[in-house]
């Protein structure tokens, strides 16, 4: 699209002397200037079409008005340097003035149309540029938002993965701790069971020893009874002594039974306490494992 703003710019550029073009004569007309414009390469095709259309309209108007070019170097122009006014010349001048006014009006309308058309084209170009710029800005914003969403999703994925790994490590640590505690509890229970078995074995040995002693006493008693049957009892002292021995033996037996019963009750109480501690510890470990599983 050409950079001319109005008809005067074209005329000013045409009037500017150029080394490639010959200087214009003082008596050149507008038609000759327009013809020269048609020969210039700088003039756009659209402007050339408008100039050709303008020349065609001028020719048609000249034909309708009966105008013809004056002969160059005519006799009147040589004899009379000043124009001679006649009725015909005045009428002709009036017609020329009207034609010039009409041409000026046509030129003005043509220039206004050309200027309006250029403004419309510039407006369309500006709108197209603005639309293109808006689309580019919108694409950049969408691309940036997409990148931000993707970065946020990646960050959330990394955080979720890190949280899962941390939770897995916590669960593994709790599981190891639970296994260690269970192993320690098993060892302690085994130790307690071994100690209890040893104690029971000792009690059993003690009971066997007491039984053997009682059996020996009973044998001694029976032996004494047998001896007493074989020989009469002469003194009351032996009777009292035997009675005292029986009572002492009975008291010892009752005392041993009470001690054994008390030890058995204590052992049963210890076993019950140990079972309660085991259940409480197992319940506590289950609660901790459940809390770790849910992330509390």
C-alpha positions in Angstrom: 0.0 0.0 0.0 1.3 3.5 -0.9 2.3 6.1 1.7 0.6 9.0 0.0 -1.9 10.8 2.2 -3.6 13.1 -0.3 -3.5 14.5 -3.8 -1.1 17.3 -2.9 1.5 14.8 -1.8 1.4 13.3 -5.2 1.7 16.6 -6.9 4.6 17.7 -4.6 6.5 14.5 -5.3 5.8 14.9 -9.0 7.0 18.6 -8.9 10.2 17.6 -7.1 13.0 17.4 -9.7 14.6 14.0 -10.2 17.8 13.1 -12.1 15.9 10.3 -13.9 13.1 12.5 -15.2 13.1 15.6 -17.3 12.1 19.0 -15.8 8.4 19.9 -16.2 7.5 22.8 -18.4 5.7 25.7 -16.9 2.7 25.3 -19.2 2.1 21.6 -18.4 -1.5 20.8 -17.5 -3.0 18.5 -14.9 -3.7 15.9 -17.6 0.0 15.8 -18.5 0.9 15.4 -14.8 -1.6 12.6 -14.4 -0.2 11.0 -17.5 3.3 11.2 -16.1 2.1 9.7 -12.9 0.9 6.7 -14.8 4.5 6.2 -16.1 6.0 6.1 -12.6 6.8 2.8 -10.9 6.3 4.2 -7.4 2.6 4.7 -8.0 0.4 1.8 -6.8 -1.8 -0.1 -9.3 -4.9 1.1 -7.4 -3.9 4.8 -7.8 -3.1 4.2 -11.5 -6.6 2.7 -12.0 -8.2 5.7 -10.3 -6.1 8.2 -12.5 -7.1 6.3 -15.7 -10.7 6.4 -14.6 -10.4 10.2 -13.9 -8.9 10.8 -17.4 -11.7 8.8 -19.0 -14.3 10.9 -17.2 -12.6 14.1 -18.3 -12.5 13.0 -21.9 -16.2 12.1 -21.8 -17.0 15.5 -20.2 -14.9 17.3 -22.9 -16.9 15.4 -25.6 -20.2 16.3 -24.0 -19.3 20.0 -23.7 -17.7 20.2 -27.2 -14.3 21.1 -25.9 -11.2 20.6 -28.1 -7.6 21.4 -27.6 -6.4 24.7 -28.9 -3.9 24.5 -31.7 -0.4 25.2 -30.6 1.3 28.2 -32.0 -2.0 29.6 -33.3 -2.0 32.9 -35.1 -4.0 34.6 -32.4 -1.7 33.5 -29.7 1.2 34.9 -31.6 -0.5 38.2 -32.5 -2.2 38.9 -29.3 -0.2 37.9 -26.2 -3.2 39.0 -24.1 -6.4 37.1 -24.6 -9.2 38.9 -26.4 -12.5 38.5 -24.7 -15.6 37.9 -26.7 -19.0 36.6 -25.9 -17.9 33.2 -27.0 -14.7 33.4 -25.0 -16.6 34.6 -21.9 -19.0 31.7 -22.3 -16.1 29.4 -22.8 -14.4 30.8 -19.7 -17.6 30.3 -17.7 -17.8 26.8 -18.9 -14.2 26.2 -18.2 -14.7 27.6 -14.6 -17.7 25.3 -14.1 -15.7 22.4 -15.5 -12.8 23.2 -13.2 -15.1 23.5 -10.2 -16.7 20.2 -11.2 -13.3 18.6 -11.6 -12.2 20.1 -8.3 -15.3 18.7 -6.6 -14.7 15.3 -8.3 -11.1 15.4 -7.3 -12.1 16.3 -3.7 -14.6 13.5 -3.6 -12.1 11.1 -5.1 -9.5 12.2 -2.5 -12.0 11.8 0.3 -12.9 8.4 -0.9 -9.3 7.4 -1.3 -8.5 8.8 2.2 -11.5 6.9 3.6 -10.5 3.8 1.9 -7.0 4.1 3.2 -8.3 4.7 6.7 -10.6 1.6 6.4 -7.6 -0.4 5.2 -5.4 0.9 8.0 -8.2 0.1 10.5 -8.5 -3.4 9.1 -4.8 -3.8 9.3 -4.7 -2.5 12.9 -7.6 -4.8 13.8 -5.9 -7.7 12.2 -2.7 -6.8 14.1 -4.6 -6.4 17.3 -6.4 -9.7 16.8 -3.1 -11.4 16.1 -1.5 -9.8 19.1 -4.5 -10.8 21.3 -4.3 -14.4 20.0 -0.5 -14.4 20.6 -1.0 -13.0 24.2 -3.8 -15.5 24.8 -1.6 -18.4 23.6 1.2 -17.2 25.8 -1.1 -17.0 28.8 -2.6 -20.4 28.1 0.9 -21.9 27.7 2.1 -20.2 30.9 -1.1 -21.4 32.8 -0.5 -24.9 31.4 3.1 -24.9 32.6 2.0 -23.7 36.0 -0.6 -26.4 36.3 1.8 -29.0 35.2 4.4 -27.7 37.7 1.8 -27.8 40.4 0.7 -31.3 39.5 4.4 -32.4 39.5 4.9 -30.8 42.9 1.8 -32.5 44.3 3.0 -35.8 42.8 6.4 -35.4 44.4 4.9 -34.4 47.7 2.5 -37.4 47.6 5.4 -39.7 46.7 7.5 -38.2 49.5 4.6 -38.6 52.0 4.1 -42.2 50.9 7.8 -42.9 51.3 7.9 -41.3 54.7 4.7 -43.2 55.8 6.3 -46.4 54.5 9.5 -45.7 56.5 7.4 -44.9 59.6 5.4 -48.1 59.2 8.6 -50.1 58.6 10.2 -48.5 61.7 7.1 -49.3 63.8 7.0 -52.8 62.5 10.7 -53.3 63.3 10.2 -51.8 66.7 7.1 -54.0 67.3 9.0 -57.1 66.2 12.0 -56.2 68.4 9.6 -55.7 71.4 7.8 -58.9 70.6 11.1 -60.7 70.4 12.3 -59.1 73.7 9.0 -60.0 75.3 9.3 -63.6 74.0 12.8 -63.8 75.4 11.6 -62.3 78.7 8.7 -64.7 78.8 11.0 -67.6 78.0 13.3 -66.5 80.8 10.4 -66.2 83.2 9.1 -69.6 82.1 12.5 -71.1 82.6 12.8 -69.5 86.0 9.3 -70.6 86.9 10.1 -74.1 85.7 13.3 -74.1 87.7 11.4 -72.8 90.7 8.8 -75.5 90.3 11.5 -78.1 89.9 13.1 -76.9 93.1 9.7 -76.9 94.8 9.2 -80.4 93.5 12.6 -81.5 94.7 11.8 -79.8 98.0 8.5 -81.6 98.2 10.2 -84.9 97.4 12.7 -84.2 100.0 10.0 -83.4 102.5 8.1 -86.5 101.4 11.2 -88.6 101.9 11.7 -87.1 105.3 8.1 -87.7 106.2 8.4 -91.2 104.9 11.5 -91.6 107.0 9.8 -90.2 110.1 6.8 -92.5 109.4 9.1 -95.4 109.1 10.8 -94.4 112.3 7.5 -94.0 114.0 6.3 -97.4 112.8 9.6 -98.9 113.9 9.1 -97.3 117.4 5.5 -98.5 117.5 6.7 -102.0 116.6 9.3 -101.9 119.3 6.7 -100.6 121.8 4.5 -103.5 120.9 7.3 -105.9 121.5 8.2 -104.5 124.9 5.9 -102.8 127.4 6.0 -99.1 128.0 7.3 -98.6 131.5 7.5 -94.9 131.8 5.0 -92.1 131.1 7.9 -90.0 129.8 8.2 -92.0 126.7 4.5 -91.7 126.0 4.7 -87.9 126.4 7.7 -87.8 124.1 5.9 -89.8 121.5 2.9 -87.6 121.7 5.0 -84.5 121.4 6.8 -85.9 118.4 3.5 -86.7 116.7 2.2 -83.2 117.3 5.5 -81.7 116.1 5.3 -83.8 113.0 1.7 -82.8 112.3 2.5 -79.1 112.8 5.4 -79.4 110.4 3.3 -81.0 107.8 0.6 -78.4 108.1 3.2 -75.6 107.9 4.8 -77.1 104.8 1.3 -77.5 103.2 0.5 -73.8 103.9 3.9 -72.7 102.6 3.4 -74.8 99.4 -0.1 -73.5 99.0 1.0 -69.9 99.4 3.8 -70.4 96.9 1.4 -71.9 94.5 -1.0 -69.0 94.9 1.9 -66.5 94.4 3.0 -68.3 91.3 -0.5 -68.3 89.9 -0.9 -64.6 90.7 2.4 -63.9 88.9 1.3 -65.9 85.9 -2.0 -63.9 85.8 -0.2 -60.6 86.2 2.1 -61.6 83.3 -0.8 -62.5 81.1 -2.5 -59.1 81.9 0.7 -57.3 81.0 1.0 -59.2 77.8 -2.5 -58.4 76.8 -2.1 -54.7 77.7 1.2 -54.5 75.7 -0.4 -56.3 72.7 -3.4 -53.9 72.8 -1.0 -50.9 73.0 1.1 -52.1 70.1 -2.1 -52.7 68.0 -3.3 -49.2 68.7 0.1 -47.7 67.7 0.1 -49.8 64.5 -3.4 -48.7 63.6 -2.5 -45.0 64.3 0.6 -45.4 62.1 -1.4 -47.0 59.3 -3.8 -44.1 59.2 -1.1 -41.5 59.6 -2.1 -40.1 63.0 
